[in-house]
Amino acid sequence: MINTGKLAGRTLFITGASRGIGKAIALRAAQDGANVVVAAKTADPHPKLPGTIYTAAKEIEAAGGKALPCVVDVRDEGAVRTAVQNAVAKFGGIDIVVNNASAISLTPTEQTDMKRFDLMHQINTRGTFLVSKECIPYLRKSNHAHILNISPPLNMAPHWFSNHVAYTMAKYGMSMCVLGMAKELESANIAVNALWPRTAIHTAAMEMLTGKESDQFSRKPEIMADAAYAILSKEPRLVTGKFLIDDEVLQAEGITDLKQYACVPENADKLMPDFFLDVEPEKLVEFAAEGSHAASLKKPAGEAAAGGKIEGLFQKIESLLSEEIVRKTGAVYEFKVKGEESGTWFADLKNGTGKVGKGNPPATADAVLTMDSKHFFDMFTGKLKPANAFMTGKLKISGDLQKAMKLEKLMGGLKSKLGIGKAIALKAARDGANIVLAAKTAEPHPKLPGTIYTAAAEIEAAGGKALPCVVDVRSEEDVRAAVQKAVQTFGGIDIVVNNASAISLTPTEETDMKRYDLMHNINTRGTFLVSKECLPYLRKSKHAHILNISPPLNMEPHWFSNHVAYTMAKYGMSMCVLGMAREYESANISVNALWPRTIIYTAAVEMLHGQEGYPFSRKPEIMADAAYAILCRSAGANTGNFFIDDEVLAAEGITDMAQYACVPGNALILTPDIFVNEKKSKL
């Protein structure tokens, strides 16, 4: 392929450029007289892999370019930022970014060491996001701005996830960056594309993985370099958001003799296809797999249950207090609780932002309510309406009766603040199920209601057995300890519901990497880790299910644009479904995803968006009922599905969806949730 000179004077920031495909692209650009930032870790020679950033820089200079070798670990935000600043200081800007750095480990879920999981994600997905994020401010100033990720087309065939779901998620994260950033940056005339090889490419890294004979059925890195050169030479507005294959790019450029790129030309027609293309995995030569190989409760469960359902309720009420509730209620209440949890409590919903606590109210009570602790609990969890309790003598009221009845609105708020995870737990508890409550919230959150202990009390009251476990799903030790405790307490694990989630909807440049890490580590990594630790016990169950609260894999670019980090984190949960469903179908373990058609009103949603969304949302109970229907099905009968809540219920014969609307009169004008088949403008 002839050089056109279109990259002369352009500055390329290439990760993993000390060897292999990255170096080949650098040398191709250098022949035009380009400036190349060689961003890689290898400052000193690797014992098994040739080349360093300094030897690569010498070759670039010899080829006619200018080189800046930078020691960069793409996992390190500081190192990336420093390299970008050095590049701008030396060359005056950045025109092109090539995200080539990559890590691979092909292991089944249970054999994936979390250190390898983290390495792949942090280099492939996170490194791509971080490098792009840091370079975008300078790309905006260029009149020839490109980002090119060496990553595959998003082929959702389950076999490309099975037995190496962690690696697939890491590579597909790079590709999801393309979808999101291409849409997000199109108005800035920054092209964002992906390039992937049709066949295996022979590099020193590939040889180390697969053996010395791999060159017999591979192509040289130069085919990727020539294809990259062709893409990067084009006007940015002409090609963006594309998933390009090396030989197709070259054929479009008029290059038909691809035999020149085969390591062994006589084998040019029988080369090994690369991963993720439209071929069956059996046609690939086996890659050599690399790698593989007790947190205590804050309180004893018994103590939590005995310590008080009533206390937990008041903690929940306290978390709901706001100036709006005080303005709408305008009353001070005193509660005289009799029975097992006797005591006096108060709720000041008249002054300031409100206050609740144990003891007498700070001001004269407008209404005094007296009832047994059991009835009190039932009333505040929605099982018993205040009016019915009063009429049947279970509730005695002295003082202003009209103000006392205003409490029903507060109780409705308590019920509506039910989270999806707890709603599913309570639904199962009514069948007498054993529930392991795995969450971080041992102490009351300043803005969100409930703890694992108050939830445990509600589960016990609903008829189930509860084991509250303080678990941060980011911690391998926490998860493993909770799983072991669950097995010791209940004898095994039958069902896993991966519901823990974190959200932050920010464009690429505004995404703080701490928020990025939080979302990935809770959503994607947490789901993988919890499933991995539970799988040995699910194998022993006759009714084994994994249900992820995650969306269908809708690859419309607008679902990535302006919040690509969040989308990648949620889609990681869904990719676990594709991979694990196929990986464990022979073990009779069902793996599915469930997602709501509309916004579900929870305390977290209210904290994010305020109370304005309440009239146009559904209650968490719709997700609980849909999950219950899925989890009651025979294991293995339905697996690898992406369910929508109301479709599940319709299949069960439930047609009255108005019952789930927070405001039944608005049942037909609800806000659609993100990632469903609606235009984003409707949200």
Buried (B, 14 or more C-beta within 10 A) or exposed (E): BEBEEBBBBBBBBBBBBBBBBBBBBBBBBBBBBBBBBBBBBBEEEBEEBEBBBBBBBEBBEEBBBBBBBBBBBBBBBEBBBBBBEBBBEBBEBBBBBBBBBBBBBBBBBBBBBBEBBBBBBBBBBBBBBBBBBBBBEBBEEBEBBBBBBBBBBBBEBBBBBBBBBBBBBBBBBBBBBBBBBBBBBBEEBBBBBBBBBBBBBBBBBBBBBBEEEBBBBBBBBBBBBBBBBBBBBBEBEEBBBBBBBBBEBBEEBEBEEBEBBBBBEEBBEEBBBBBBBEBEBEEBBEBEBEBEEEBEBBBEBEEBBEBBBBBBBBBBBBBBBBEEBBEEBEBBBBBBBBEEBEBBBBBBBBEEEBBBBBEEBEEEBBBBBBBBBBBBBBBBBEEBBBEEBBEEEBBEBEBBEEBBBBBEEBBEBBBBBBBBBBBBBBBBBEEEBBBBBBBBBBEBBEEBBBBBBBBBBBBBBBEBBBBBBBBBBBBBEBBBBBBEBBBEBBEEBBBBBBBBBBBBEBBBBEBEBEBBBBBBBBBBBBBBBBBBBBBEBBEEBEBBBBBBBBBBBBEEBBBBBBBBBBBBBBBBBBBBBBBBBBBBBEBBBBBBBBBBBBBBBBBBBBEEBEEEBBBBBBBBBBBBBBBBBBBEBEBBEBBBBBBBBBEBBEEBEBEEBEEBBBBEEBBEEBBBBBBBEBEEEEE
